[in-house]
């Protein structure tokens, strides 16, 4: 094989690898954005349902983060915590795109308020 062919083959392999890596990073970025949006949507549902301010929602979510297994926590709080954690996982994996992200299933519906 001539040296010029080796360079072309290596360049082609590099282009394909960079394309795959770029696609994976874009997927991880979109997944993180989706889960951040879902967490914000459920937090807004809590705010509207209970007629409280965004600051009060953040305080309630911080308390929920301290005790995520509390049986008194409603479904929406669990969903916010779930989507926030998954968004953080996807965001962190952008810097290591070769790792597989294991997304846990969303929490079960438990109450209606």
N, C-alpha and C positions, 0 to 999 in steps of 0.2 A: 504494500500500500504506500503510495507516495505521501510525503509529509504534508502536502497541501490538502489531501483527502482527510488525513487525521485531524487537522485543525478544523475542517468543515464539520466533521462528525462530532468532534468535541463541542464545537459551537452550537450545533443543533441539539445535542443532549442538554447543554446548559440552558438553552432557550426553553426547551420543554420543561425542564425542572423548575425554572423560574416562573413559568406560566402556571404550573401546578401549585407551586408554593404561593404565588399571588392569589390564585383562586381560593385556596384554603384560608388565607388571611382575610380575604373579603367575606367568605362564609362566616368565619368566626366573628368578624366585626358586625355583620348584619344580625347574627344570632344574639350577640350582646346587646345591640340596640333594641331588638325585639323584646328581650326580657326586661330591659330597663323600662321600656314603654308599658309593658304589661304590669310591672310593679307600680308604676305611676298611675295607671288606670285603676287598679284595685285600691290604691291609697285614696284616689279621688272618689271612688265609690264609698269608701268608709267615711270620708269627709262629708259627702252629700247626705248619706244615709243617717249619720248621727248629728248633722248640722254643727260641725265643729270647725275650727280654723286649721289651716295646714300645719301650724306650729304644734297644735294639740295632737294632730295625727302623728307627727314625727315623734313627739314624746311618748305616745302610746306604742308606736312601733319600736322605739328604743326599749321600752319596758318589755315588749313581746320578744325582742331579741335576747333579753336576759333569761327568759323562761320560755323557750319555744315549744316545750312539751306540755305546757299548762292546758288542761282540758277545757278551761273556760275561754280559751282563745277561739274566736270565730274563724270561719273559713276564709274570709277576705284577708284577715291578718296573716294567716298561714300562707295564702297565695302571694302576698306582698313579700314576705320573708323568703319564700321559695324562689320567686322570680329575681329578687335582688341577689340571692346567693348564686343562682345559675348565671346571671349576667356578669357577676364578678368572676366566676370561673371561666366563662368565655373570654372576657376581657384579658384575664391573666394569660390565657393560652394563646393569645395573639403573638406573644413573644416566644412561644415554643409551639409553632404550628404543627410539628410532627407528632405531638402527643394527642392521644384520643381523649375527647371530653365525654365523660359519662354523666349524662343528665338524669337526675333522679326523677321519678314520676311526680306529678303535682299532688298536693295533699288532697285527701278525700273530703267531700262536702260533709260538714258536720252539723251546722246549725243555720238557722235563718233568722236574721234580725231586721 
